[in-house]
Amino acid sequence: TLPDKPLAPYKCKENKWCPGGGPGVCAPNRDPTVYGCAKCLPNYFTTDGGGCTDCGDGQNALIIVGCMLGLCLGLGVFAFMVNRDQLNQSAAMTVVVISLGLTVSAVQVLNILSTLTVDWQEPVKTMFKGLTIAAFNPELLRVECTVGGESIVNFILRQAVAPMAAAYIAIVVCLKKYFFTRDADLRVEVVNAIGGVFQVFFVAIFLTSLSPFICYAHPGDNGHSMSSDPGVLCTNSGDHASMMVVSSIALVVVIIPYLALTSYATVRYHYYVSDPETSARHLKMFRFLFFRYTPKSYWYGLVTLFRGASVCLVPVIFRDAAPLQLMGMSGALLGFCALQLSTKPWRGYMPNVIDAITVILIVLLILCVAMSTEFDTSDNILGTIAACLFVTVFVAVTVTVSHAAFRHFVPTPYFHIFLCHYKAQAAAQARYLQALIQQRSAQRCFLDADSLTDLEELFDIVRCRCGKLVAYLTSDTLSRPWCVGEITVSWQIHQRAIAIEHPTFVKPSINDLKEEKICKLMPDGDCKLVEYGVTDYAVALALRWIVYELPERQQVRFDMMGRQKFITLADHILGRDPPKTDLHDGKVPTNAVVVSTVPGDDEALAVGGVLAGYLNVRVQSFIPAGMLLLDDVSELCAEKSYNIIKSAHTVIVVLSANSLEVTEQLQVIIDAMGENSHCLPVALPNFRMPGPRFYDVELRTRFGEEAEEIDNRLKRFFRIISMPFSPASAYQILEAQADAVLHRIKHPKNVISKLSSLPHTTTNLQLSLSTAELSTTSSRSHISSMLASSPQALLLNKVCGEILC
């Protein structure tokens, strides 16, 4: 109690401050006129015994100067290290850096626990006192001996730590640029360094700004005191009102702009990595936000900030309710821990383990406190919490069971056709078939290549979410475990299937399909289907069924021109009569975008079909003739091919594994470069650039005296930067790569700005390729990030730019 108010008790934050006795009795040298004996007398500082000791002469100033020098040195080293080239940092050092950051974050979260209205037991209370330095508490530095014990002054100093640190870091980076790295981008390094410090110490900075809002109650109706400064009454003193103003300014000037900047950078991440001109600069600028996480979890940096903000707000929202504070803190930590365990966002295995273990240990600490604390049960808060948890568990179980039952009886999404294929040999053919099926009907078609990470999910789609399975059999289809497993599930459940035999497919003998020989079909240790309930006995019966017993089968016919063979297959799958006319009705358009593929290469032909199907309508917006595949032209001869190339607007050459071995493909390149046509190479992953032997030996052997001119034309052709096209990739990547091809086709300048606004013509490609619906708008940015977010891609982009300059 105060000397002038002996009947108004105030709660002491530390028991040692109030030893008991008459009114106004405090520990030695503590001020009895301050609520709860919360401050020392002038020129005294707090000691571990609860009392206060004389400041002395000059020693405290040395302590403060030493701490300031240490802080400046640490921030300076951080400013240098955080802007190092990421390629020079080993994976082990990355784990060390992430682990240190997690440790600092854990210390700050533990400091939040000290603000809860809970009576902590020793030695935890003493340990928390040592952690107050993490919240920029000047008490441990004896600041009251230098600037006095004025609460508002100390509070302003605490709020000024973060801005002053930011200013100091900016100065260090400027000096670094002037003396060491003159070619450094000053803005990039300043933003990255300051952002990195704020990212690491965000919890402490935010908690310091919120300290006027964190209060604990005094007995009776004697109000509340600030938890960080018990000598200041909340809402009943001028100092607290001033602190509220300073806190609001800090939130508006520091916290909110930082959260807004990091949120904006996270939202713009896909645009940063997809823009080749600015991607490297922006990613370096916000490296503090992205580099600690895997590319697919780039957003987790923002999640960590909101995790820190949520735990900081717990003592503000649940004032004077210790059970709710403990439950709120545990709930927030466990909720974000569940997200972390499900996404594994950190680079490396150990940081994910350390993050999860740290959260679990903090929750166990909270549990220990809860068991050793006597709560006030007069308002039945504990009973209310228990009832809410019981209802939550009951609702969660009910919803889970209901959802599972609904998915069992009403399986969604439902696919009419499931295309089973080996993507290394038939990725483009299966993708083109999928496009044709959905273009020519309202049926949905699923490709197993779009979800090869979860065999159980694939088997479930075959089991109860597809109408029939189409097995596209190439030479090695039956050697792949997911293909074999899908066929087996289809045979065991519904036996609705169609087998399409490619000319490369060789039927295994009945003897090879015996149970004891099944594993020989799947080399390299891939025979692990038994883990999914698929036995060798079932596999043997299923393969015999699909190869020999299935009545509905179709072969890829070589007697059809170009894409007509795939159109016929699609119509057969759909149960329709195939069309009787060719794609161009005997008319070959001029001034078209011509696509050349290797004759007889069905995979390259399918790539041409995918490109034509995706781009044709948009190409026709500025080239009325549209796109033409040479393989679609009937009775194609060398002269006819030359005339088509000569009159072409652009020649797209699809380069596959044997493009340089087939004379017809080489002739197209030679004719196109001889007529100065606009050529655009599109390279498949299996294409390899020609070496010196090709020019010096093979060309001269095949073309004799004409080899020199052909050599010049081919070298001019291969100096053109080719566009990549990966038929085994997901739909979104194919869409992004096709867009890149479109923008390399020559067109009037007033058209290029309108291309992006035109509708995509491939409703046949805009498919539901997985168990979840895909957003076309978001997928484009997502794939752009996949194509450009890796450090290797950024480095390659930079190197290529320098070479071109």
C-alpha positions in Angstrom: 0.0 0.0 0.0 1.0 3.6 -0.4 1.8 5.6 2.7 -1.1 8.0 2.0 -3.5 5.2 1.0 -3.1 2.4 3.6 -6.4 0.8 2.7 -5.8 0.6 -1.1 -3.6 -2.5 -1.8 -1.5 -2.8 -4.9 0.0 -6.0 -6.2 3.8 -6.1 -6.4 5.1 -7.6 -9.7 8.0 -9.2 -7.7 7.5 -10.5 -4.2 11.0 -9.4 -3.2 10.0 -5.8 -3.8 7.4 -5.9 -1.0 8.8 -7.7 2.2 5.6 -6.9 4.2 5.0 -4.7 7.2 3.2 -1.4 7.5 1.9 0.9 4.8 4.6 2.0 2.3 7.2 -0.6 3.4 9.3 -1.6 0.4 12.6 -3.4 -0.1 15.7 -1.4 0.7 16.1 1.8 -1.4 12.9 1.2 -3.4 10.5 4.1 -3.7 7.5 3.6 -1.4 5.5 6.3 -3.2 5.3 4.2 -6.4 2.6 1.6 -6.9 3.8 -1.8 -5.9 7.3 -0.5 -5.0 8.0 -0.8 -8.7 10.9 1.7 -8.9 14.1 2.5 -7.1 15.0 5.7 -5.5 16.9 8.3 -7.7 20.5 7.2 -8.5 19.8 3.6 -7.6 19.3 0.5 -9.7 17.5 -2.9 -9.1 19.5 -5.8 -7.9 18.7 -9.5 -7.8 17.8 -9.4 -4.1 14.8 -7.2 -4.8 16.3 -4.1 -3.3 18.3 -1.3 -5.0 22.0 -0.4 -5.0 23.7 2.9 -5.5 24.7 3.6 -9.1 28.3 4.6 -8.2 30.6 6.7 -10.4 31.0 6.1 -14.1 30.6 2.3 -14.0 27.1 2.3 -15.4 28.1 4.6 -18.3 30.9 2.1 -19.2 28.4 -0.8 -19.2 26.0 1.1 -21.5 28.9 2.1 -23.8 30.1 -1.4 -23.9 26.7 -2.8 -24.7 26.2 -0.2 -27.4 29.5 -1.0 -29.0 28.7 -4.7 -29.0 25.3 -4.0 -30.5 26.8 -1.8 -33.2 29.5 -4.5 -34.0 26.8 -7.2 -34.2 24.6 -5.2 -36.5 27.6 -4.3 -38.7 28.6 -7.9 -39.1 25.0 -8.8 -39.8 24.7 -6.1 -42.5 27.8 -7.6 -44.2 26.8 -11.2 -43.9 23.2 -10.9 -44.9 24.1 -9.5 -48.3 26.7 -12.1 -49.2 26.1 -14.0 -52.5 23.8 -16.9 -51.8 25.7 -19.1 -54.2 28.8 -18.9 -51.9 26.9 -20.2 -48.9 26.9 -23.9 -48.3 23.8 -25.9 -47.3 25.3 -26.6 -43.9 25.8 -22.8 -43.2 22.2 -22.2 -44.4 21.0 -24.6 -41.7 23.2 -22.9 -39.1 21.8 -19.5 -40.0 18.2 -20.8 -39.9 18.7 -22.6 -36.6 20.2 -19.4 -35.0 17.2 -17.4 -36.2 14.8 -20.0 -34.8 16.7 -19.9 -31.5 16.3 -16.1 -31.3 12.6 -16.3 -32.1 12.1 -18.9 -29.4 13.8 -16.6 -26.8 11.5 -13.8 -27.8 8.4 -16.1 -27.5 9.6 -17.1 -24.0 9.8 -13.5 -23.1 6.1 -13.1 -24.0 5.3 -15.7 -21.4 6.8 -13.5 -18.7 4.1 -10.9 -19.5 1.2 -13.3 -18.8 -0.7 -12.9 -15.5 0.8 -16.0 -14.0 2.9 -16.5 -10.9 6.0 -18.2 -12.4 8.0 -20.5 -10.1 11.8 -20.4 -9.6 14.1 -20.8 -11.3 11.9 -20.0 -14.4 11.2 -16.5 -13.0 14.9 -15.6 -12.8 15.4 -17.1 -16.3 12.7 -14.9 -17.7 14.2 -11.9 -16.1 17.4 -12.5 -18.1 15.4 -12.7 -21.3 14.0 -9.2 -20.9 17.0 -7.9 -22.9 15.4 -9.5 -25.9 12.4 -7.1 -25.5 14.8 -4.1 -25.4 14.2 -3.7 -21.6 16.8 -1.1 -20.4 16.5 -2.3 -16.8 19.4 -4.8 -17.2 21.6 -2.1 -18.6 21.0 0.2 -15.6 19.7 2.9 -17.9 18.0 4.6 -14.8 21.5 5.5 -13.5 22.2 7.4 -16.7 18.8 8.9 -17.9 16.9 8.6 -14.7 13.9 6.5 -13.8 11.2 8.4 -15.7 8.9 5.8 -17.2 8.0 7.8 -20.4 11.7 8.4 -21.1 12.6 4.7 -20.8 9.6 3.8 -22.9 10.6 6.2 -25.7 14.2 4.8 -25.6 12.8 1.3 -26.1 10.7 2.4 -29.1 13.7 4.1 -30.6 15.9 1.0 -30.6 14.4 -0.4 -33.9 14.5 2.9 -35.9 18.0 3.7 -34.7 19.2 0.2 -35.6 17.7 0.6 -39.1 19.4 3.9 -39.6 22.7 2.5 -38.4 22.4 -0.5 -40.7 21.7 1.9 -43.6 24.9 3.9 -42.8 27.0 0.7 -42.6 25.7 -0.5 -46.0 26.5 2.9 -47.5 30.0 2.8 -46.1 30.4 -0.8 -47.4 29.4 0.3 -50.9 31.8 3.3 -50.8 34.8 1.4 -49.5 34.4 -2.3 -50.5 31.7 -3.1 -53.1 31.2 -0.1 -55.4 29.1 -2.1 -57.9 26.5 -3.1 -55.2 22.9 -2.0 -55.5 22.5 0.3 -52.4 18.7 0.1 -52.3 18.7 -3.7 -52.5 21.3 -4.2 -49.8 19.7 -1.7 -47.4 16.2 -3.2 -47.7 17.6 -6.7 -47.3 19.7 -5.9 -44.3 17.1 -3.9 -42.4 14.4 -6.4 -43.4 16.5 -9.2 -42.1 17.0 -7.6 -38.7 13.3 -6.8 -38.4 12.4 -10.4 -39.4 14.6 -11.9 -36.7 13.6 -9.5 -33.9 10.0 -8.9 -35.0 8.4 -10.4 -31.9 10.5 -8.2 -29.6 9.8 -5.1 -31.6 6.0 -5.8 -31.8 5.9 -6.7 -28.1 7.6 -3.5 -27.1 5.1 -1.5 -29.1 2.2 -3.3 -27.4 3.5 -3.0 -23.9 1.1 -0.2 -22.8 -1.7 -2.5 -23.7 -0.5 -5.4 -21.5 -1.6 -4.8 -18.0 -2.3 -6.8 -14.8 -5.0 -6.2 -12.2 -4.6 -4.9 -8.6 -6.8 -6.2 -5.8 -10.2 -4.7 -5.5 -11.0 -1.7 -7.7 -7.5 -0.2 -7.7 -7.1 -0.5 -11.4 -4.3 -2.1 -13.5 -0.6 -1.6 -13.9 1.5 -2.1 -17.0 3.2 -5.5 -16.9 6.5 -4.0 -18.3 6.4 -1.0 -15.9 4.3 -1.7 -12.8 4.7 1.8 -11.5 2.4 3.1 -14.3 -1.3 2.7 -13.8 -3.2 1.8 -17.0 -5.7 4.4 -18.2 -5.4 6.3 -14.9 -2.2 8.2 -15.4 -0.6 10.8 -17.7 2.4 8.7 -18.3 0.2 5.8 -19.6 -1.6 8.2 -21.9 1.7 9.5 -23.3 2.9 5.9 -23.8 -0.3 5.0 -25.6 0.4 7.9 -28.1 4.1 6.8 -28.5 3.0 3.2 -29.0 0.4 4.1 -31.6 3.1 6.1 -33.5 5.5 3.1 -33.3 2.8 0.8 -34.7 2.0 3.2 -37.5 5.6 4.1 -38.4 7.4 0.8 -37.9 5.1 -2.3 -37.5 2.3 -1.7 -40.0 4.6 -0.5 -42.8 6.9 -3.5 -42.3 4.0 -6.0 -42.4 2.6 -4.2 -45.5 5.9 -4.3 -47.3 6.4 -8.0 -46.6 2.8 -8.8 -47.6 3.2 -6.9 -50.8 6.5 -8.7 -51.6 4.9 -12.1 -50.9 2.0 -11.3 -53.2 4.3 -10.0 -55.9 6.7 -13.0 -55.6 5.4 -14.7 -58.8 5.8 -11.5 -60.8 9.3 -10.9 -59.5 10.5 -14.4 -60.6 8.7 -14.3 -63.9 10.2 -10.9 -65.0 13.7 -11.6 -66.4 14.7 -7.9 -66.3 14.0 -7.3 -62.6 13.7 -10.8 -61.0 17.2 -11.0 -59.7 17.1 -7.5 -58.2 13.7 -8.0 -56.4 14.6 -11.5 -55.1 17.9 -10.1 -53.7 16.0 -7.2 -52.1 13.6 -9.5 -50.3 16.0 -12.4 -49.7 15.4 -12.0 -46.0 11.8 -13.0 -46.6 12.3 -15.9 -49.1 15.7 -17.5 -49.0 15.3 -19.5 -45.7 12.3 -21.4 -47.2 11.8 -23.8 -50.1 10.6 -22.3 -53.3 7.1 -23.8 -53.0 6.8 -22.4 -49.4 8.1 -18.9 -50.3 5.1 -17.5 -48.4 6.1 -18.9 -45.1 8.2 -15.9 -44.2 5.0 -13.9 -43.9 3.4 -16.8 -41.9 6.3 -16.5 -39.3 5.6 -12.8 -38.9 1.9 -13.4 -38.3 2.7 -16.2 -35.9 4.8 -13.8 -33.9 2.1 -11.2 -34.0 -0.6 -13.6 -32.8 1.4 -14.7 -29.7 2.1 -11.1 -28.9 -1.6 -10.2 -29.0 -2.6 -13.0 -26.6 -1.9 -11.0 -23.4 -3.5 -8.0 -24.9 -6.8 -9.8 -25.9 -7.1 -11.9 -22.8 -6.2 -9.4 -20.0 -6.4 -10.8 -16.4 -7.5 -14.2 -17.6 -4.6 -16.5 -17.0 -6.4 -19.7 -18.2 -7.4 -18.0 -21.5 -3.9 -16.6 -21.9 -2.3 -20.0 -21.5 -4.8 -21.7 -23.8 -4.5 -18.9 -26.4 -0.7 -19.1 -26.4 -0.8 -22.9 -26.7 -3.4 -22.8 -29.4 -1.6 -20.3 -31.5 1.7 -22.1 -31.3 0.2 -25.5 -32.0 -1.8 -24.2 -34.9 1.2 -22.8 -36.6 3.2 -25.9 -35.7 0.6 -28.1 -37.5 1.0 -25.9 -40.6 4.8 -26.1 -40.4 4.7 -29.9 -40.1 2.4 -30.3 -43.0 4.3 -28.0 -45.4 7.9 -28.5 -44.1 8.8 -25.0 -45.4 12.4 -24.6 -44.1 15.4 -25.4 -46.3 16.9 -28.6 -45.0 15.6 -31.3 -42.7 17.0 -30.1 -39.3 15.4 -26.6 -39.3 12.0 -28.2 -39.6 12.7 -30.5 -36.7 14.1 -27.7 -34.6 11.1 -25.5 -35.2 8.7 -28.3 -34.2 10.6 -29.4 -31.2 10.9 -25.8 -29.9 7.2 -25.2 -30.1 6.5 -28.5 -28.4 8.8 -27.7 -25.5 7.3 -24.2 -25.1 3.8 -25.8 -24.9 5.1 -28.3 -22.3 6.4 -25.3 -20.3 3.0 -23.7 -20.4 1.5 -27.0 -19.3 3.9 -27.1 -16.3 2.8 -23.6 -15.3 -0.8 -24.5 -15.7 -0.4 -27.4 -13.3 1.4 -25.4 -10.7 -0.9 -22.4 -10.7 -4.0 -21.9 -8.7 -6.6 -20.2 -10.9 -9.6 -18.3 -9.8 -12.5 -20.6 -10.6 -15.3 -18.2 -9.4 -16.2 -17.2 -13.0 -15.9 -20.9 -14.2 -13.5 -20.0 -17.0 -11.9 -23.4 -16.9 -15.3 -25.2 -17.3 -16.1 -23.0 -20.2 -12.8 -23.8 -21.9 -13.3 -27.5 -21.3 -16.8 -27.4 -22.7 -15.6 -25.5 -25.8 -12.8 -28.0 -26.4 -15.2 -31.0 -26.0 -17.6 -29.4 -28.5 -14.8 -28.7 -30.9 -13.5 -32.3 -30.8 -17.0 -33.6 -31.4 -17.7 -31.2 -34.3 -14.3 -32.0 -35.9 -14.9 -35.8 -35.7 -18.4 -35.4 -37.0 -17.3 -33.2 -39.9 -14.4 -35.6 -40.8 -16.6 -38.7 -40.8 -19.3 -36.9 -42.7 -16.9 -35.6 -45.3 -15.3 -39.1 -45.8 -18.8 -40.7 -46.1 -19.8 -38.0 -48.7 -16.6 -38.6 -50.7 -17.3 -42.3 -50.6 -20.9 -42.1 -51.9 -20.4 -39.0 -54.1 -16.8 -39.2 -55.3 -15.5 -35.8 -56.5 -14.0 -34.7 -58.7 -15.2 -37.3 -61.1 -13.3 -38.1 -64.3 -14.9 -40.0 -67.2 -11.5 -41.2 -68.5 -8.3 -42.0 -66.8 -5.3 -42.0 -69.1 -2.6 -44.3 -67.9 0.8 -43.9 -69.7 4.5 -43.8 -69.2 5.4 -40.1 -69.5 9.1 -40.7 -70.6 7.8 -42.2 -73.8 4.3 -40.8 -74.4 3.8 -37.7 -72.4 2.9 -35.5 -75.3 0.8 -38.2 -76.9 -1.3 -38.6 -73.8 -1.6 -34.9 -73.3 -2.8 -34.4 -76.8 -5.3 -37.2 -76.5 -6.5 -35.6 -73.3 -6.9 -32.3 -75.1 -8.8 -33.9 -78.0 -11.1 -35.9 -75.7 -12.1 -32.8 -73.8 -12.3 -30.7 -76.9 -14.6 -33.1 -78.7 -16.8 -33.9 -75.7 -17.9 -32.8 -72.3 -16.0 -35.6 -70.6 -13.2 -34.9 -68.2 -10.0 -36.8 -68.6 -7.2 -37.3 -66.0 -3.5 -37.9 -66.7 -1.6 -39.9 -64.1 1.5 -37.8 -64.9 -0.1 -34.8 -63.2 0.0 -36.5 -59.8 2.8 -39.0 -59.5 3.8 -38.0 -55.9 0.9 -39.9 -54.3 0.2 -43.4 -55.6 -2.6 -43.8 -53.1 -4.4 -40.8 -54.6 -4.0 -42.2 -58.1 -5.3 -45.6 -57.1 -8.3 -44.0 -55.4 -9.2 -42.1 -58.6 -9.0 -45.3 -60.6 -11.0 -47.2 -57.9 -14.0 -44.9 -57.5 -13.6 -41.6 -59.4 -13.3 -42.6 -63.0 -15.5 -44.1 -65.6 -12.9 -46.1 -67.5 -9.2 -46.5 -67.7 -7.3 -46.0 -71.0 -4.0 -47.8 -70.9 -1.6 -46.2 -73.5 0.9 -49.1 -73.9 4.4 -48.2 -75.1 7.5 -50.3 -74.8 8.1 -49.7 -71.1 4.6 -48.9 -69.8 4.3 -52.2 -68.0 7.7 -51.6 -66.2 6.4 -48.6 -64.3 4.8 -49.3 -60.9 2.1 -46.6 -61.1 1.0 -47.8 -64.5 0.9 -51.5 -63.3 -0.8 -50.5 -60.1 -3.5 -48.5 -61.9 -4.2 -51.4 -64.3 -4.4 -53.8 -61.4 -6.9 -51.6 -59.5 -9.0 -51.2 -62.6 -9.1 -55.0 -63.1 -9.9 -55.7 -59.5 -12.6 -53.1 -59.1 -14.6 -52.5 -62.3 -12.8 -53.9 -65.3 -13.8 -50.9 -67.5 -10.7 -50.3 -69.7 -9.4 -49.7 -73.2 -5.9 -50.8 -74.3 -4.2 -48.6 -76.9 -1.1 -50.4 -78.3 1.6 -48.2 -79.7 3.8 -49.8 -82.4 6.7 -49.8 -80.0 4.8 -52.0 -77.5 5.8 -55.6 -77.4 3.5 -58.0 -75.7 5.1 -60.0 -72.9 4.6 -63.7 -73.1 2.2 -65.5 -70.8 5.2 -67.1 -69.1 6.6 -63.6 -68.3 3.4 -62.7 -66.6 3.5 -65.3 -64.0 3.4 -64.3 -60.3 7.0 -65.2 -59.5 8.3 -63.1 -62.5 6.3 -59.9 -62.0 9.1 -58.1 -60.1 11.4 -58.6 -63.2 9.1 -56.4 -65.2 9.9 -53.5 -62.7 13.6 -53.1 -62.3 15.6 -50.8 -60.0 13.8 -51.8 -56.9 10.4 -50.3 -58.0 8.4 -53.5 -57.2 6.9 -52.1 -54.0 3.2 -52.1 -54.9 2.5 -54.5 -52.0 2.8 -51.5 -49.7 -0.5 -50.2 -51.3 -2.2 -53.6 -51.1 -1.4 -54.6 -54.6 0.0 -58.2 -54.6 2.1 -59.9 -57.3 -0.7 -62.4 -57.8 -3.2 -59.6 -58.6 -0.7 -57.9 -60.9 -0.1 -61.1 -62.9 -3.8 -61.6 -63.5 -4.4 -57.9 -64.3 -1.5 -57.8 -66.8 -2.8 -60.9 -68.6 -6.2 -59.3 -68.7 -5.0 -56.0 -70.2 -2.6 -57.6 -72.7 -4.5 -60.7 -73.9 -8.1 -60.8 -72.5 -9.4 -57.3 -72.8 -11.8 -57.2 -75.8 -11.7 -53.5 -76.4 -8.3 -52.5 -77.7 -7.0 -50.2 -80.4 -3.7 -49.8 -82.2 -2.0 -46.5 -83.3 -2.3 -46.6 -87.0 0.6 -45.5 -89.2 -1.5 -45.3 -92.4 -3.0 -42.0 -91.3 -1.6 -38.6 -91.9 -0.3 -36.5 -89.0 -2.8 -35.7 -86.2 -5.5 -37.7 -87.8 -4.2 -40.8 -86.0 -4.8 -39.1 -82.6 -8.2 -37.8 -83.6 -9.2 -41.3 -84.6 -7.9 -42.7 -81.3 -9.9 -40.0 -79.4 -13.1 -40.8 -81.2 -12.5 -44.5 -80.6 -12.2 -43.8 -76.9 -15.3 -41.7 -77.0 -17.2 -44.4 -79.0 -17.6 -42.2 -82.1 -17.1 -42.7 -85.8 -13.8 -41.0 -86.9 -14.0 -38.2 -89.5 -13.4 -39.2 -93.1 -11.7 -36.0 -94.3 -8.2 -34.7 -93.6 -7.6 -31.7 -91.5 -7.1 -29.3 -94.4 -9.7 -30.7 -96.9 -6.9 -30.9 -99.5 -6.2 -27.2 -99.3 -2.8 -26.0 -98.1 -2.9 -22.4 -96.8 -0.1 -19.9 -97.6 1.5 -17.4 -95.2 0.8 -19.7 -92.3 2.8 -20.5 -89.2 4.2 -23.9 -90.3 5.2 -26.5 -87.6 7.7 -29.1 -88.7 8.3 -32.3 -86.8 10.3 -35.5 -87.5 8.1 -37.7 -89.7 7.2 -40.9 -87.8 8.0 -39.4 -84.4 4.6 -39.6 -82.7 5.8 -37.7 -79.6 7.1 -34.7 -81.6 3.9 -34.8 -83.7 1.8 -34.6 -80.5 3.9 -31.6 -79.4 3.0 -29.9 -82.6 -0.6 -30.8 -82.0 -0.6 -29.3 -78.5 1.1 -26.1 -79.7 -1.3 -25.8 -82.6 -4.3 -26.4 -80.4 -3.3 -23.9 -77.9 -2.1 -21.1 -80.2 -4.1 -21.4 -83.4 -7.0 -19.0 -82.6 -4.7 -16.4 -81.2 -2.3 -16.7 -84.1 -5.3 -16.2 -86.5 -5.9 -12.8 -84.9 -2.9 -11.5 -86.8 -2.2 -14.3 -89.3 -5.5 -15.4 -90.9 -4.0 -18.6 -92.3 -3.3 -19.8 -88.8 -1.0 -22.7 -88.1 -0.2 -25.7 -90.3 1.5 -29.0 -89.4 3.6 -30.4 -92.3 2.7 -33.9 -91.1 -1.0 -33.1 -91.8 -0.4 -32.4 -95.5 -1.3 -35.3 -97.7 1.1 -36.5 -100.4 3.9 -34.3 -99.1 7.1 -34.4 -101.2 10.3 -32.4 -101.2 8.9 -29.8 -103.8 5.6 -29.4 -102.0 7.4 -29.0 -98.7 9.7 -26.4 -100.2 6.8 -24.3 -101.5 5.0 -24.4 -98.2 8.2 -23.3 -96.4 8.8 -20.6 -99.0 5.3 -19.1 -98.5 5.3 -19.5 -94.7 5.1 -16.6 -92.3 7.0 -18.4 -89.6 8.5 -21.9 -89.4 8.5 -23.6 -86.0 10.9 -26.5 -86.0 10.2 -29.0 -83.2 13.6 -30.5 -82.3 13.5 -34.0 -80.9 16.1 -36.7 -80.2 16.5 -37.8 -83.9 15.9 -34.5 -85.7 19.5 -34.3 -87.0 19.4 -37.9 -88.3 16.2 -37.5 -90.4 16.8 -35.9 -93.8 13.3 -34.5 -94.1 13.7 -32.5 -90.9 17.1 -31.2 -91.9 15.7 -30.2 -95.3 13.0 -28.1 -93.7 15.7 -26.2 -91.7 17.9 -25.8 -94.8 15.0 -24.5 -96.9 13.7 -22.1 -94.2 17.2 -20.6 -93.7 17.8 -20.4 -97.4 14.6 -18.4 -98.0 15.3 -16.2 -95.0 12.1 -17.3 -93.4 11.5 -16.4 -89.8 12.5 -19.6 -88.0 11.8 -20.5 -84.4 13.4 -23.6 -82.9 11.4 -25.4 -80.1 13.6 -27.9 -78.3 12.2 -31.0 -76.5 14.2 -32.2 -73.4 15.6 -35.2 -75.4 17.2 -33.0 -78.1 21.0 -32.5 -78.0 22.8 -29.7 -79.9 25.1 -30.9 -82.7 28.9 -31.0 -82.1 31.9 -30.6 -84.3 31.7 -34.2 -85.6 28.2 -33.5 -87.0 29.4 -30.6 -89.1 32.8 -32.0 -90.1 31.9 -35.6 -90.8 28.2 -36.4 -90.9 27.2 -33.4 -93.1 29.9 -34.0 -95.6 29.1 -37.7 -95.8 25.4 -37.1 -96.4 25.5 -33.9 -98.6 28.8 -34.0 -100.4 29.7 -30.8 -102.2 26.6 -29.0 -100.8 27.8 -29.5 -97.2 29.5 -26.1 -97.0 26.4 -24.1 -97.7 24.2 -26.4 -95.6 26.8 -26.0 -92.8 26.4 -22.2 -92.9 22.6 -22.4 -92.8 22.5 -24.9 -90.0 24.9 -22.8 -87.9 22.8 -19.7 -88.5 19.7 -21.7 -87.4 21.3 -23.0 -84.2 22.5 -19.5 -83.3 18.8 -18.7 -82.8 17.9 -19.1 -79.1 15.5 -22.1 -79.0 12.4 -22.2 -76.9 12.0 -25.1 -74.4 8.9 -27.3 -74.4 8.5 -30.1 -71.8 5.6 -32.4 -72.7 6.0 -34.3 -69.5 5.3 -31.2 -67.4 2.0 -30.2 -65.9 -0.5 -28.2 -67.9 0.4 -24.9 -66.3 4.0 -25.2 -67.4 3.0 -26.1 -71.0 0.7 -23.1 -71.0 3.6 -20.8 -70.0 6.0 -22.3 -72.5 3.4 -22.0 -75.3 2.9 -18.4 -74.4 6.6 -17.8 -74.8 6.5 -19.4 -78.3 3.6 -17.2 -79.2 5.5 -14.0 -78.4 8.4 -15.1 -80.6 6.2 -15.3 -83.7 6.5 -12.2 -85.8 3.4 -10.1 -85.7 2.5 -6.4 -86.1 3.5 -4.2 -83.2 0.0 -3.2 -82.4 -1.0 -6.9 -81.9 1.5 -7.9 -79.2 -0.2 -5.9 -76.5 -3.5 -7.5 -77.3 -2.4 -11.1 -77.3 -2.6 -11.5 -73.5 -6.2 -10.3 -73.6 -7.3 -12.9 -76.1 -9.1 -16.0 -74.7 -7.0 -19.2 -74.6 -8.2 -21.4 -77.4 -7.5 -24.7 -75.8 -10.5 -25.5 -73.8 -9.0 -28.9 -74.6 -6.0 -28.0 -72.5 -7.7 -26.1 -69.7 -8.4 -29.2 -67.8 -8.9 -30.3 -64.3 -5.6 -32.1 -64.1 -5.6 -33.1 -60.4 -8.1 -33.8 -57.7 -8.5 -30.1 -57.1 -9.7 -27.5 -59.6 -6.9 -25.3 -61.0 -7.2 -21.5 -61.4 -5.8 -20.5 -64.8 -5.1 -17.0 -63.7 -3.1 -18.0 -60.6 -1.4 -21.0 -62.4 0.4 -18.7 -64.9 2.2 -16.8 -62.1 2.8 -20.1 -60.3 4.5 -21.7 -63.2 6.5 -18.6 -64.0 7.9 -18.8 -60.5 8.6 -22.5 -61.0 10.5 -21.7 -64.2 12.5 -18.8 -62.8 12.7 -19.0 -59.0 15.8 -21.2 -58.6 19.2 -19.6 -58.0 20.6 -21.5 -61.0 17.9 -20.0 -63.3 18.6 -16.5 -62.0 22.4 -17.0 -62.5 21.8 -18.4 -66.0 19.6 -15.5 -66.8 22.3 -13.0 -65.7 25.1 -14.8 -67.5 23.1 -15.1 -70.7 22.3 -11.4 -70.5 25.9 -10.5 -70.2 26.9 -12.8 -73.1 24.2 -11.1 -75.3 25.4 -7.7 -74.4 
